[in-house]
Structure formats: structure tokens, C-alpha cells
């Protein structure tokens, strides 16, 4: 236990005389167990106490010594069960001592409220039980400290969620601008090819909505001349520029906010990562946010002074890629696992639709099918390995909390 928490493990010796005076087999085994316990042979002591329990299954004293030995072996849940069995006695001295040790076991397990209840019950039996009162005070301080840290952590997570929500909003708006440009260019016959932004799936490469197509054709005419198309494209770029510039300013404000939070956390963008996981995630995201800022600047220039649709498209794609990378860094590993699993499922569904295509020539050939199956198996294995690593990390965190 940490300094300030009383364990008083010597009290089990005082309970041996409570047995009958005759040296029967159970008492002999108990004494042998105590001797081994004094020498630090905890496994040997436990074996003797277990044998003694066979001879005296109802002995509260043997239950108590079993509990003390299991406690020394750091098998705290088992020790607590043994202490609780010993505590079910008419002797208030044994009962208060077992409650005290039950509380110590709960502390080792990180169950502070249960420990507090056990100490309170021990003190109720003996108002002058100083060891129990001291441990109760320690637990109360510990619970207050944990509550304070939990509140601080919740505030940090709340701030992080606000940044994530703002980033998601920027991604949504940038995606809308980018999608509008792609739809327009496709409809006038000047497309860019498939979008390379994987996270967007096929959203920008599907069918152009009928209402968008009808409005566009009505504005251009059914068979527009090249000069009419060029004039329309200039109009589209001029209308896009203010929205793209406004989005750039929104991103810059987010970067300033993120930098302030890093500074408040004692870190700097690009500097060594600190111990706070939230700060570390923000540090990893910052370079991607800055890359997105440069890409948006390029897109704004292309839509404004340069009137360059290709430059606008390239800037928007690069910005979206960087924004998604930043978002991925801000999400915790569990969120990333869920997102990546969803993406893998989506790709699987899209490939399955190809296999069922009525046009045989559109179906993948055997080599492509084999490669796709290998790729899917590798992706699933990667997700499984990451899930197992995350589970181990959670177990480690729980163990640290128990030992704190």
C-alpha cells in the first residue's frame, strides 16, 4: 500500500490461541502454516492452511490466516473472500479485524467505495479502531482526488469534442463545395476522374442528382457552345471563391484555438509529445490542420484571382485529405477502429455489387477477385490485432488505477 495506509498484517498470529488447546492435526497444520508465513514462504503457508481447513472447515481463524496469506500473494479478490468467511463470526474482535482487511483488499482492487464501507463497519464495532479510521481518511482523500481528476479529464474531453465537432463541420462544408464542383464539371463534360479521398467513398463519383442536372442544363441550355460553358464555369468559380475563403478563415480560427490549447497543456505544435493523451492527439493533428490550411489557400486563389477549376479541385482534394488525417488523429483508437471497420464493410458491399452486376463484362476477373479477398483478409487481421492491443491497453490502465 502507499504511505499513509495501514495494513497491520501481524494480527493473524494473535488468533491462533483462540483454537482449542489440544494439539490435534488441524492445530498442528495451522502452526506449521504460521511458521512458513513468518519465513516468507507464502505458497507453503497457504498449502498448510488449506490442509488445516480440511481438518477444521468451520474455523474462522484458519479462514483469516488463509486471507492473510492470499493478501501477501497479492491475490486480493480471493483474500477478501477468505476474510469475509472469517468475519461471519460471533466474536466482534475477529469481525472488526476481518472487516479492516476486507477494506484493504478493496483498496488494492481499486474499489474505494466498498473499502470505505468496510472500514465504516469496522469502526462501528470499535469506535477507537485507529488503524481503520486512518485508512478511512486515506480512502476519503483518494476518492476526492480521483473525483477531481475525473472532472478535469471530462473537461479536457469536452474541449476535445468541441474541436472535433468544429473540424467535422469544416469537413462537411468543404465536402459540399468539392462535390458541387465535381458535379458541375462532370455535367459540362470536363470531369476530373475519380476522387482520391478514400473517406468520402464514392459520394463524388456517383450519379448527379436530377434536380442539380436540370438546373444546370436550364442555365446552360441543352447544347451550349464552348464559350457559354466557359462563361458559366467562370461564374461557378466566382461564386465558389467567397465560400472557400470563408471556410479557410474558419479553419484558421480552429488552428488558433488548437494552438492555445496546446500551449495551455504545456506543449507546442511539432514539439515532443507530453504525457497527457489529449494533448498528444492534438499535437499529432496540428501538422495536418496546417497542411489543410495551405491547400485551402491554394483553392481560394484558384477560385478567385486565377479562375482555375483544376487548381480549385486539387486544392479542395488536398485539404480534405489533410482534414481527414487530422480528424483521425483526434479520434481515440476505439473510434478509429469503428470508422475503419465501417469503411472496410462499405468497400466490401461495393465490391459485392460488382460481383452481382448483370453485365458480365463489368464483373471483376478471377485475379482481381483473389487480390480483393487477400486485401480484405489483411484488413480484417489488422483490425483484429489493433482491437486486441486496445483491450490490453485498457487492462493496463485498469491495473494502474488499482495500484494508484
C-alpha positions, 0 to 999 in steps of 0.5 A: 500500500502507499504511505499513509495506509495501514495494513497491520498484517501481524494480527493473524498470529494473535488468533491462533490461541483462540483454537482449542488447546489440544494439539490435534492435526488441524492445530498442528497444520495451522502452526506449521502454516504460521511458521512458513508465513513468518519465513516468507514462504507464502505458497507453503503457508497457504498449502498448510492452511488449506490442509488445516481447513480440511481438518477444521472447515468451520474455523474462522481463524484458519479462514483469516490466516488463509486471507492473510496469506492470499493478501501477501500473494497479492491475490486480493479478490480471493483474500477478501473472500477468505476474510469475509468467511472469517468475519461471519463470526460471533466474536466482534474482535475477529469481525472488526479485524476481518472487516479492516482487511476486507477494506484493504483488499478493496483498496488494492482492487481499486474499489474505494467505495466498498473499502470505505464501507468496510472500514465504516463497519469496522469502526462501528464495532470499535469506535477507537479502531485507529488503524481503520479510521486512518485508512478511512481518511486515506480512502476519503482523500483518494476518492476526492482526488480521483473525483477531481481528476475525473472532472478535469479529464471530462473537461479536457474531453469536452474541449476535445469534442468541441474541436472535433465537432468544429473540424467535422463541420469544416469537413462537411462544408468543404465536402459540399463545395468539392462535390458541387464542383465535381458535379458541375464539371462532370455535367459540362463534360470536363470531369476530373476522374475519380476522387482520391479521398478514400473517406468520402467513398464514392459520394463524388463519383456517383450519379448527379442528382436530377434536380442539380442536372436540370438546373444546370442544363436550364442555365446552360441550355441543352447544347451550349457552345464552348464559350457559354460553358466557359462563361458559366464555369467562370461564374461557378468559380466566382461564386465558389471563391467567397465560400472557400475563403470563408471556410479557410478563415474558419479553419484558421480560427480552429488552428488558433484555438488548437494552438492555445490549447496546446500551449495551455497543456504545456506543449507546442505544435511539432514539439515532443509529445507530453504525457497527457493523451489529449494533448498528444492527439492534438499535437499529432493533428496540428501538422495536418490542420496546417497542411489543410490550411495551405491547400485551402489557400491554394483553392481560394486563389484558384477560385478567385484571382486565377479562375482555375477549376483544376487548381480549385479541385486539387486544392479542395482534394488536398485539404480534405485529405489533410482534414481527414488525417487530422480528424483521425488523429483526434479520434481515440483508437476505439473510434478509429477502429469503428470508422475503419471497420465501417469503411472496410464493410462499405468497400466490401458491399461495393465490391459485392455489387460488382460481383452481382452486376448483370453485365458480365463484362463489368464483373471483376476477373478471377485475379482481381477477385483473389487480390480483393479477398487477400486485401480484405483478409489483411484488413480484417487481421489488422483490425483484429490485432489493433482491437486486441492491443486496445483491450490490453491497453485498457487492462493496463490502465485498469491495473494502474488505477488499482495500484494508484 
